[in-house]
Amino acid sequence: MKNIVIFGAPGSGKGTQSDLLISKYGFKHISTGDVLRAEIKAGTELGKTAQSYIDDGHLIPDALMIEILAHKYDELCPCEGLIFDGFPRTVPQAEALKAMLAERGTAVSAMLELAVPEAELMERLILRGQTSGRADDNEETIKKRLGVYLNQTAPLIEWYEKEGLRHAINGSGTLESINAALCNVIDSL
């Protein structure tokens, strides 16, 4: 089984590329954003709590995310492979994911980093907000989210590099060229 962490700043194309990889390989997908949005839409207590963090442009607390992730993982597996999209976002989350997978006799196979310049991320997210109606895709919240990414999430690049799992992919360009680069890495695993 291949456990793939797709990684990058908000707007880097993680969800889009995940969909393409799922179509090609038949992998399952855990998007923490989708899971949280479903909870918010359902009006659960988890959803209400998550919404307050999202509205402020902050990350969801680790303990809450790990619990959601483990439950969803067990629901989806066994399978050919699984893509983690939007998780982990901090080094403690990466360590918790490593431990959770080890308990299940598996590990992360690769971290695929979609590297995109900040100006391009802003353009993409503002456009997404205009077309999708996502309330968190406005300029003020985007700036907060990118700041959180740089301060709390970007350190994962070094962590996964030390683990020997990081594969940096140029996230600018056509969907097809980006996807081909991702597939090359997956096919080499």
VENBEL-V158964 format. One record per residue. N is the residue number from 1. RES is the residue in one small letter. SS is DSSP state (hx for helix, st for strand, lp for the rest). PHI is phi in degrees with one decimal (none if undefined). OMEGA is omega in whole degrees, 0 to 359 (999 if undefined). Layout:
n:res:ss:phi:omega
N:RES:SS:PHI:OMEGA
N:RES:SS:PHI:OMEGA
This chain:
n:res:ss:phi:omega
1:m:lp:none:178
2:k:st:-104.7:174
3:n:st:-104.9:185
4:i:st:-111.1:171
5:v:st:-98.7:175
6:i:st:-95.4:195
7:f:st:-132.3:175
8:g:st:165.0:180
9:a:lp:-66.9:173
10:p:lp:-54.1:180
11:g:lp:89.0:183
12:s:lp:-78.3:178
13:g:lp:103.8:182
14:k:hx:-57.7:182
15:g:hx:-66.4:180
16:t:hx:-61.7:181
17:q:hx:-69.3:176
18:s:hx:-59.2:179
19:d:hx:-58.8:179
20:l:hx:-65.8:179
21:l:hx:-68.1:178
22:i:hx:-62.3:179
23:s:hx:-61.8:183
24:k:hx:-74.3:189
25:y:hx:-103.1:183
26:g:lp:74.1:179
27:f:lp:-68.9:169
28:k:st:-87.7:189
29:h:st:-142.1:170
30:i:st:-116.9:173
31:s:st:-105.3:181
32:t:hx:-59.9:178
33:g:hx:-61.6:179
34:d:hx:-64.5:179
35:v:hx:-61.3:180
36:l:hx:-67.0:178
37:r:hx:-61.6:177
38:a:hx:-64.8:178
39:e:hx:-65.4:179
40:i:hx:-64.1:181
41:k:hx:-61.3:180
42:a:hx:-75.5:178
43:g:lp:73.2:179
44:t:lp:-71.4:177
45:e:hx:-60.2:176
46:l:hx:-57.9:180
47:g:hx:-61.8:179
48:k:hx:-65.5:179
49:t:hx:-64.0:180
50:a:hx:-60.3:182
51:q:hx:-60.1:181
52:s:hx:-65.0:177
53:y:hx:-69.1:182
54:i:hx:-62.1:181
55:d:hx:-58.1:180
56:d:lp:-90.1:180
57:g:lp:75.3:181
58:h:lp:-103.3:176
59:l:lp:-80.3:175
60:i:lp:-72.9:180
61:p:lp:-56.2:185
62:d:hx:-55.2:184
63:a:hx:-58.0:179
64:l:hx:-65.3:181
65:m:hx:-68.1:180
66:i:hx:-62.9:179
67:e:hx:-61.4:178
68:i:hx:-62.1:183
69:l:hx:-62.6:181
70:a:hx:-60.4:179
71:h:hx:-62.6:181
72:k:hx:-66.5:179
73:y:hx:-58.6:181
74:d:hx:-63.9:178
75:e:hx:-65.7:187
76:l:hx:-88.3:187
77:c:lp:-103.1:11
78:p:lp:-77.3:180
79:c:lp:-160.8:180
80:e:lp:-65.2:182
81:g:st:-174.2:182
82:l:st:-141.1:178
83:i:st:-105.0:174
84:f:st:-95.7:185
85:d:st:-117.7:181
86:g:lp:89.6:179
87:f:lp:-154.2:0
88:p:lp:-78.4:178
89:r:lp:-119.8:177
90:t:lp:-139.1:178
91:v:hx:-60.8:177
92:p:hx:-58.9:177
93:q:hx:-66.0:178
94:a:hx:-63.1:178
95:e:hx:-65.5:178
96:a:hx:-67.1:177
97:l:hx:-63.6:179
98:k:hx:-57.7:180
99:a:hx:-66.2:180
100:m:hx:-62.0:179
101:l:hx:-68.5:179
102:a:hx:-60.3:177
103:e:hx:-61.3:181
104:r:lp:-101.8:176
105:g:lp:74.4:181
106:t:lp:-141.2:182
107:a:lp:-156.3:173
108:v:lp:-68.3:179
109:s:lp:-85.7:182
110:a:st:-163.4:169
111:m:st:-110.1:180
112:l:st:-101.3:184
113:e:st:-96.3:175
114:l:st:-91.8:182
115:a:st:-93.3:182
116:v:lp:-135.6:178
117:p:lp:-60.3:184
118:e:hx:-57.7:180
119:a:hx:-60.7:178
120:e:hx:-68.5:177
121:l:hx:-61.1:179
122:m:hx:-58.3:180
123:e:hx:-59.1:181
124:r:hx:-60.6:184
125:l:hx:-69.4:178
126:i:hx:-64.2:177
127:l:hx:-63.0:179
128:r:hx:-60.5:178
129:g:hx:-61.4:179
130:q:hx:-70.0:184
131:t:hx:-91.7:184
132:s:hx:-100.1:182
133:g:lp:77.9:178
134:r:lp:-66.4:184
135:a:lp:-64.6:182
136:d:lp:-83.8:178
137:d:lp:-100.4:173
138:n:lp:-121.7:190
139:e:hx:-56.6:182
140:e:hx:-64.2:180
141:t:hx:-68.0:178
142:i:hx:-60.9:179
143:k:hx:-60.2:178
144:k:hx:-63.9:182
145:r:hx:-63.5:178
146:l:hx:-66.6:176
147:g:hx:-64.5:177
148:v:hx:-61.8:179
149:y:hx:-58.3:183
150:l:hx:-62.6:184
151:n:hx:-82.7:188
152:q:hx:-108.8:188
153:t:hx:-97.0:182
154:a:lp:-55.0:177
155:p:hx:-58.1:177
156:l:hx:-64.3:179
157:i:hx:-57.2:180
158:e:hx:-66.3:181
159:w:hx:-60.6:180
160:y:hx:-69.8:175
161:e:hx:-61.7:179
162:k:hx:-63.8:178
163:e:hx:-75.6:181
164:g:lp:76.0:186
165:l:lp:-114.6:186
166:r:st:-79.0:174
167:h:st:-130.6:181
168:a:st:-82.7:180
169:i:st:-123.8:175
170:n:st:-67.9:183
171:g:lp:-87.0:174
172:s:lp:-100.1:180
173:g:lp:122.7:182
174:t:lp:-77.6:176
175:l:hx:-55.1:184
176:e:hx:-65.4:182
177:s:hx:-68.8:178
178:i:hx:-65.8:180
179:n:hx:-62.9:179
180:a:hx:-60.6:179
181:a:hx:-64.5:178
182:l:hx:-64.1:181
183:c:hx:-62.8:178
184:n:hx:-57.9:180
185:v:hx:-68.1:181
186:i:hx:-59.4:180
187:d:hx:-64.5:181
188:s:hx:-85.5:183
189:l:lp:-76.0:999
